[in-house]
Amino acid sequence: MNMQEITNLSIDASTVCQLKCPECSTTKGIIKNGIIRSGFLKFNIFRDFIEQNHQIKQIELSNWGEIFLNPEIIDIIKFCHYKGIKLTAGNGTNFNKVADDVLEALVKYKFAYINISIDGASQESYVKYRINGDYDKVISNIKRLNYYKSKYDSQYPKLSWQFIIFGHNEHELPQIKTLCQELNMVFYPRLNHSTFSPIINKEFVREESGLNVATRDEYKAKFNKAYKRPCCQLMYSPQVNWNGDLLGCCVNKWKSFGNAFKEDLSNCLNNDLYTQTISVLFGKETVTEEMPCFKCPTYADIKNNPISEEEIYEYAAFIHPAEKI
């Protein structure tokens, strides 16, 4: 695979978050104290990087933190608009704290889509997982964003409501779907990945979510693969940390493949460690301790069921739910 053809990147705009979601690596201090660390993407460094890499046409800005806490987010959005770069926040944003001028900039400079994580239809259920979050404020921000979309007669940014299904909020599935219609958002249900608040009524969840499965174990049994396989990112939209460390995928918290802001991006994507890791994901080589995959829990599934060219194609062709609006 020719990594020089990469036109999509994922660059984390912020690894800082104001919420304390129980199962999040940011909450647990893994991000702050590991190789990723806490920080914001700096506009001047980002600008210089893009000027040196004109092939980049699309950037995903969200990963471990809340992108709207980045004090230079408007500069980043505006710059990418004039450079013709499509911006997305498909990995998710909690949308609790978004300044009004940022909301307007999202519309004015045509931010492509935002996936907003709201795991409840009331403050009572929402705050059980999104600790420190304010449900009413999130909904207010969405309504204000829709005001600007109407003012500028724009469909952008397109919005989806990411709803992680837990035992404490599963009863709200019908209500969430109604709210999505009212707010012009696409309903995007997700299966939880831990023992935190497990599903109670599996049949109800299968039907109301439209997923036809209620747990990640059910998903794996039905489709013969893990629910989440972000390894495809290495070949389609490599993850870059806010400080330039090339991580490859959004899960990697253990080792950098090089620094894309300090080194040539093409060299980082084509160095021995990166190319050998790709071979491992395709089942052509054995994982070594030097590779981040060695410590990754996802690799157990990849080892028994390697990535295929078809899966890469499906990943690249994936249309985020918000694009359906």
N, C-alpha and C positions, 0 to 999 in steps of 0.2 A: 504493500500500500504506500502510495506516494504522499507523505505528510506535507509536502510543499504545496499541495492543492487545498489545504485547510483554509476555509473562508469564514468559518464560524468559531468563536471562542466563548468561553464562560469565564468572566473576570469578576471576582467577588468585590463588590463595592464597599462592603462593610462586614466585619466579623464581630461587631458590637451589637448587642441586642438588649432592650430594656425589659423584656419578659423573662420568665423563669420556668419555661415548660419542663416538666419533670424528667422526660427522657431525652432531652436535647443535649448534645455534646457541649454546646456553649454554656448552658446552665451548669453542667457538671464540672466545668473548668478545663475540660480536655482541650478546647480550642485555645483558650488564653494561655495555658501552660505548655502547649505542645509546639510543633513547628509552625502552625498557622498563626498563632498569637492574635491579640486584639488590635484592630486598626482599621483605617479607612483608605480606600483608593485615593491617591493624590491626583488632582486634575492635571497639574503640569507634567507629571511623570506619565500619566495616561495619554495625554495629548502627544507627547514626544514618541511614545510607543506606537500610536496609530499612524503618525506621520512616517514612521519607518516601516510600517506594514500595511500598505495600501490595499492588500488583498482581502483584508478583514471586512466583511459585509454585514455580519450579525453578531451581537454580543448579548449573552445572558448575564445579568448583573447580580442576581441573588444567589446566595448559598447559605453560609452559616450565620449571618447576622441580619440586621434590618437595614436595608439600603437607604431608607429615608432618614436615617440618623447621620448619614454622610453629609457634612456641611457644604460640600462642593457638588452635590448631586445635580443642581440646576446647570452648572457649567458643563458637566459631563453630558447631560441630556442635550443641551443646546449644541454643543460641539459635534456630537454624533449626528444630530439632525442635519447640520450643514455639510457633513461629510457623507451623508447618504447611508449611514449605518443604522440598521434596524436594532432597536433595543427591546429587550424583554426582561420580565421578572417572573419567569415561569416556575422557578423553584419555590417561590413563595415570599410574601411579605405580610407582616401582621397588621400594617396600615393603621397603627394606633396614633402615631405622631407624624403628621404630614403637614407642613406649613402651607398656608393658602397659596403663596406664590409658587410652591412646588406643584401643587395640584393644577394650577393654571399652566405651568410649564409642561406638564405631562401631556396636556391636550394641545397646547400651542405648538410644541415641537414633535408631536405625533409619536410618542412612546407607543410601541406596537401593542403590547398586552401585559397585563398584571394578573397574577394569580394570588388572590387574597385568602389567607388562612384564617377561617372563622369556624371554630369547632363548637358551635352552639347557636341557638336562636334566642338566647336571653343571657343576661349577665351571670345568672346563677349557674348555668351549664357551661358557658364559655370560659369562665374564670377557673373552672376546675382543672383544666389543662393549661390554658393560656394565663398562667399566674401573673398578676400585675397588669393584666390587660383590661381594657374598657370597651365593652361591646357597643355601647351607645355611641362612643366616640368613633369607632370604626365605621359604623353605619352612617354616621354624620359625614365622615370624610368621603365615603362613597357617594352620598347624595350631592355633596359639594362638587366632587369630580364630575358627576353627571350634569350638574349645572353648567360647568365650563364646556362640556362636550356639546351641550345644547347651544351655548353662546357662540361657539366657534363652528357650529354645524359639522361636528367631526365624530366619526365612529371610534376614534382612538383616544385613549388606550382601550382596547377590548378587555373585558374583565371576566374572570371566573371566580367562583366561590369554592375554595378547597375546604372540604369538610371531612376531617379525620373521624371515622366512626368509632365511638367508644360505647361501653355499656351505659354510661351516664347520659349520653346524648342521642342514642339511636332512635328514641321515640320522636325526635324532632325532625327526622328526615322529610316527612311530608311538608312540614312548615318551611324548611330550608328551600325546598323546590319552589314553593310559592313566593318566598322572598326573592329568589333569583329572578323570577319573572318580573317582579315589581321593580327591581333595581337594574334590569337589563344585564344580568350576569349569567354565565353558564354554570350549571350545577356540576361540581367536580368532586365526587365522593372518593375517599381514599381509605384503604384498610390500615388499621393501626398495626404497629410492629412490636408490641411489647405486652407484658402482663398487666400493664396499667389499665384498669377499668375494662376488662374483657367484654366482648359481645355477650348479650343475654339472650335475645330472641333472634337466632340465626336465620330462621325462615323469613321473618319480617325484614331483616337487613338485606337478605338476598333479593327480595322482591322490590323493596322501596329504593334501594340504592341503584338498582339496575345492573349491578355487577355480577349477579348470579352466583356469587360466593360471599361468605361472611368473614372469612379469616384468610391469612396468608398461607396457612397450611392447606386450606381447601383450594386456593389458587394454584399452588404447586402441584397438588394431586391432579387437578383438572387440566393444566397446561404443560405439565412436566418441566417447569422451570420456576425459579424464584420470582416472587412478585416484583422485586426491584433488582435490575441488573444494569447499574450505571456504567459498567465497564465500556460500553459502546462510546462513551464520551471521549475516550482516548483517540478514537479514530474519526469522530465527527465534530465534536465541540470541546476540545481539551480545556480542563479547568486550570485557571491561573489564580493564585491567591492575590490579595490586595497589594502585597509587597513584591509581586512579580514571580514568586516561586511557582514553577510549573508542577501541578499536582496530578494532572491527567484526568482524574475524575472527581466528582463532588464528595466522595466518601473518604478519599485519601487524607489521613491525618498523621502519617508516619514518615514520609520521605519525599523530598523534592527531586525532580528530574533535571533541575537547573533553574536559572532565573531568567525569565523571558524579558524582563525590563533591563537587565544588565548585559545579557548575551543576545546573540542573534536568535530569533524565535525558531527559524528553520533548523539551526544547529541543535537547539534543545529538543525539538520534535524528532530529530533524526539521529540523536546520539545512541550509543550502544544500549544503555539502560532502558531507554524508552522503546526502542525497536524490539529488544529482547522481551520486554514486558508484553508488548502486543502479541508476540509469538506465543507467549505463555497463555494469553487469553484465548487464542485460537487453538490451543491444545497442541502446539508444535514443539514447545520446550517445557522443561520442568521449572517451577518457581524456585527462586533462590532467596536467601535472607536479605540480599541487597535490594530486593524489589518490595515496594509498598504492599503488593498483593499478599506477601508472605504473612502479614499480620491482619489482613482484611477478612472478616467473617463471610463476605460475599464469595470469596475465592473457593470455599468448599463446594458451592454449587457449580461454579465455573469449571472446577477440576473435573467434575463428573459429567458436565454438560457444557463444553466450550462454546464460546461465541462463534457464530457463523457469519458468512458474508451476507446471508439473507437477513439475519438479525440486525446487522449494521444498516442495511438498506431500509428496513422497517423503522429503525430508530431515526434515521435521517429524514424519512418521509413522514414521521409523526407530526400531526397537526394538533397543537395544544387545544384543549376544549374551547378556550376563548376565541380561537380563530373561526369557530363555527358560527359566531354571531353575524 
